[in-house]
Amino acid sequence: MRILLLEDEPEMASALCSALRSRDAVVDHMITLADAEEATKAVIYDVILLDRQVPDGDGLSLIPRLRGNGVSAPVIILTARGQLDDRIDGLDTGADDYLVKPFAIEELLARLRAVMRRPGDVRVEVVNLGRMSYDFGCREAHVAGHRLELPRRELLVFETLARRIGRTVQRHMLEEAVYGFEDDIQSNSLDAHISRLRRKLIAADAGLEIHPVRGVGYLMKQTS
């Protein structure tokens, strides 16, 4: 899941980014409405988290502009403004959910799962690929009943390729799935993650192969 977070309070932003990244999300943190809007023009997000009070205005004002720009990602408002009129304004403006600070990270995670389950973005949770069974919900891979452990970035690479099994995935799409704007990306970092993932799939006899497509990206396919 790639998430855009608009939050100008440093401590809150740091806590949210840490908690979400520990759950394997890629998080891009912005402080201003202008930067958040520009980010949505460069990246397709799964969910957008907006604070209402940021240096250049009210986070609610961004929602109509996003929809006008064709951004359909669900929006959750995170704010200290919790009066009934505030919540009604937020939902009527187009927010998909409204969460009042302070809140438990577990509640935010539950609300993220809820908006991702809504019609319009239906996803199959458990798939069989080669000799592997993969559960996108709990992010677990099993081969012949044995769990295959994958670190965070190899897992994100695997999910991106698995959702497009048999099709070439462009390099920039893989980088967007694995890295946030703030990550320091070395020229061969992605290739290193894919190389390690490929070796693990072969060692586990998963029935899956990853092939480079020169000048384009990578392709995952099932072996016969």
C-alpha positions as CSV (number, residue, x, y, z in Angstrom):
1,M,0.0,0.0,0.0
2,R,1.4,3.4,-0.9
3,I,0.1,6.2,1.3
4,L,0.3,10.0,1.0
5,L,0.4,11.7,4.5
6,L,-0.3,15.4,4.8
7,E,0.7,16.3,8.4
8,D,2.6,19.4,9.6
9,E,3.2,18.3,13.3
10,P,6.6,16.7,13.3
11,E,6.0,14.3,16.2
12,M,2.7,13.1,14.9
13,A,4.1,12.7,11.4
14,S,7.1,10.8,12.6
15,A,4.9,8.4,14.7
16,L,2.5,7.8,11.8
17,C,5.3,7.2,9.3
18,S,7.1,4.8,11.6
19,A,3.9,2.8,12.4
20,L,2.7,2.6,8.8
21,R,6.1,1.7,7.4
22,S,6.5,-1.1,10.1
23,R,3.3,-2.5,8.5
24,D,5.0,-2.6,5.1
25,A,3.4,0.6,3.7
26,V,5.3,3.0,1.5
27,V,4.6,6.5,3.0
28,D,5.2,9.9,1.3
29,H,5.1,12.6,4.0
30,M,4.1,16.2,2.9
31,I,3.7,19.3,5.0
32,T,1.8,21.6,2.6
33,L,-1.3,21.4,0.4
34,A,0.8,22.4,-2.6
35,D,3.4,19.7,-2.1
36,A,0.7,17.1,-1.5
37,E,-1.2,18.0,-4.7
38,E,2.1,17.8,-6.7
39,A,2.8,14.4,-5.2
40,T,-0.5,13.0,-6.5
41,K,0.4,14.1,-10.0
42,A,3.5,12.0,-9.9
43,V,2.4,8.9,-8.0
44,I,-0.8,6.8,-7.8
45,Y,-1.7,6.4,-4.1
46,D,-3.8,3.7,-2.5
47,V,-5.0,6.0,0.4
48,I,-4.5,9.7,1.3
49,L,-4.3,10.9,4.9
50,L,-5.0,14.6,5.3
51,D,-4.6,16.9,8.3
52,R,-7.0,19.8,8.3
53,Q,-4.7,22.5,9.7
54,V,-1.6,22.8,7.6
55,P,0.5,25.9,6.8
56,D,-1.1,26.8,3.5
57,G,-4.8,26.1,4.4
58,D,-7.4,23.5,5.3
59,G,-6.8,20.0,4.2
60,L,-10.4,19.7,3.1
61,S,-9.8,22.2,0.3
62,L,-7.5,19.7,-1.4
63,I,-10.2,17.0,-1.8
64,P,-12.2,18.8,-4.6
65,R,-9.0,19.6,-6.5
66,L,-7.8,15.9,-6.2
67,R,-11.1,14.7,-7.6
68,G,-11.0,17.3,-10.4
69,N,-7.5,16.0,-11.2
70,G,-8.9,12.4,-11.5
71,V,-7.4,11.2,-8.2
72,S,-9.8,8.5,-6.9
73,A,-7.9,7.3,-3.9
74,P,-9.9,7.2,-0.7
75,V,-9.2,10.1,1.7
76,I,-9.2,9.8,5.5
77,I,-9.1,13.1,7.5
78,L,-6.9,13.1,10.6
79,T,-7.6,16.1,12.7
80,A,-8.1,17.6,16.2
81,R,-11.2,19.3,14.9
82,G,-13.8,16.8,16.2
83,Q,-17.1,18.8,16.5
84,L,-20.1,17.4,14.8
85,D,-20.1,20.3,12.2
86,D,-16.5,19.6,11.5
87,R,-17.1,15.9,10.8
88,I,-20.1,16.7,8.6
89,D,-18.1,19.2,6.6
90,G,-15.3,16.7,6.1
91,L,-17.6,13.9,4.9
92,D,-19.7,16.2,2.7
93,T,-16.6,17.6,1.1
94,G,-15.7,14.2,-0.1
95,A,-13.7,12.5,2.6
96,D,-14.2,8.8,2.9
97,D,-13.6,8.7,6.7
98,Y,-12.9,11.2,9.5
99,L,-10.7,10.3,12.4
100,V,-10.3,12.7,15.4
101,K,-7.0,13.1,17.2
102,P,-5.8,11.6,19.5
103,F,-6.4,8.1,18.1
104,A,-4.9,4.7,18.4
105,I,-2.8,3.5,15.5
106,E,-4.8,0.2,15.6
107,E,-8.0,2.2,14.8
108,L,-6.3,4.0,11.9
109,L,-5.1,0.7,10.5
110,A,-8.6,-0.8,10.8
111,R,-10.0,2.2,8.9
112,L,-7.4,1.9,6.2
113,R,-8.4,-1.8,5.8
114,A,-12.1,-0.7,5.7
115,V,-11.7,1.9,2.9
116,M,-9.6,-0.5,0.9
117,R,-12.3,-3.1,1.0
118,R,-15.0,-0.8,-0.4
119,P,-16.5,-1.5,-3.9
120,G,-14.5,-0.2,-6.8
121,D,-11.2,-1.7,-5.7
122,V,-12.0,-5.3,-5.2
123,R,-8.9,-7.5,-4.8
124,V,-8.5,-11.2,-4.5
125,E,-6.8,-11.8,-1.1
126,V,-5.4,-15.3,-1.6
127,V,-3.8,-16.5,-4.8
128,N,-2.0,-19.6,-5.9
129,L,1.1,-18.9,-8.0
130,G,3.2,-21.8,-9.2
131,R,3.6,-23.9,-6.1
132,M,3.1,-21.0,-3.8
133,S,0.0,-19.8,-1.9
134,Y,0.1,-16.1,-1.1
135,D,-2.3,-14.2,1.1
136,F,-2.3,-10.5,0.3
137,G,-4.4,-9.8,3.4
138,C,-1.9,-11.0,6.0
139,R,1.0,-10.9,3.6
140,E,2.2,-14.5,4.0
141,A,3.7,-16.8,1.5
142,H,3.7,-20.6,1.8
143,V,5.3,-23.3,-0.3
144,A,4.3,-26.9,0.4
145,G,3.0,-25.8,3.8
146,H,6.1,-24.0,4.8
147,R,6.2,-20.3,5.3
148,L,8.6,-18.3,3.1
149,E,10.0,-15.3,5.0
150,L,10.5,-12.2,2.9
151,P,11.8,-8.9,4.2
152,R,9.8,-5.8,3.6
153,R,11.2,-4.6,0.3
154,E,11.4,-8.0,-1.3
155,L,7.8,-8.5,-0.2
156,L,6.7,-5.3,-1.9
157,V,8.6,-6.3,-5.1
158,F,6.9,-9.8,-5.0
159,E,3.4,-8.3,-4.5
160,T,3.8,-5.9,-7.4
161,L,5.0,-8.7,-9.7
162,A,2.5,-11.2,-8.4
163,R,-0.4,-8.8,-9.2
164,R,0.7,-8.7,-12.8
165,I,1.9,-12.3,-13.2
166,G,2.8,-13.1,-16.8
167,R,3.1,-9.4,-17.7
168,T,6.1,-7.1,-17.8
169,V,6.2,-4.6,-14.9
170,Q,8.0,-1.4,-15.7
171,R,10.9,-0.5,-13.5
172,H,9.4,2.8,-12.4
173,M,6.3,1.0,-11.2
174,L,8.4,-1.3,-9.0
175,E,10.4,1.6,-7.6
176,E,7.1,3.5,-6.8
177,A,5.8,0.4,-5.0
178,V,9.0,-0.1,-3.0
179,Y,10.4,3.4,-2.3
180,G,9.0,6.6,-0.9
181,F,10.1,10.1,-1.9
182,E,12.3,10.3,1.2
183,D,14.2,7.1,0.5
184,D,17.7,7.2,-0.7
185,I,17.6,5.0,-3.8
186,Q,21.0,3.7,-5.1
187,S,21.2,2.8,-8.8
188,N,21.3,-0.9,-8.2
189,S,19.1,-1.2,-5.1
190,L,16.0,-2.5,-6.9
191,D,18.1,-5.0,-8.8
192,A,19.6,-6.3,-5.6
193,H,16.2,-6.8,-4.0
194,I,15.0,-8.7,-7.1
195,S,18.1,-10.8,-7.2
196,R,17.7,-11.9,-3.6
197,L,14.0,-12.5,-4.1
198,R,14.7,-14.6,-7.2
199,R,17.2,-16.8,-5.3
200,K,14.7,-17.4,-2.5
201,L,12.0,-18.4,-4.9
202,I,14.3,-20.9,-6.6
203,A,15.6,-22.3,-3.3
204,A,12.0,-22.8,-2.0
205,D,11.0,-24.5,-5.3
206,A,8.1,-22.0,-5.6
207,G,7.5,-22.7,-9.2
208,L,8.1,-19.0,-10.1
209,E,10.7,-17.3,-12.1
210,I,11.6,-13.6,-12.4
211,H,13.1,-12.4,-15.7
212,P,14.6,-9.0,-16.6
213,V,13.1,-7.4,-19.7
214,R,16.0,-5.3,-21.0
215,G,15.4,-1.6,-20.9
216,V,11.8,-2.0,-19.5
217,G,11.5,-3.9,-16.2
218,Y,10.8,-7.3,-14.9
219,L,8.5,-10.2,-15.6
220,M,7.3,-12.9,-13.2
221,K,6.0,-16.2,-14.7
222,Q,5.0,-19.6,-13.5
223,T,7.3,-22.5,-14.4
224,S,5.8,-25.6,-16.0
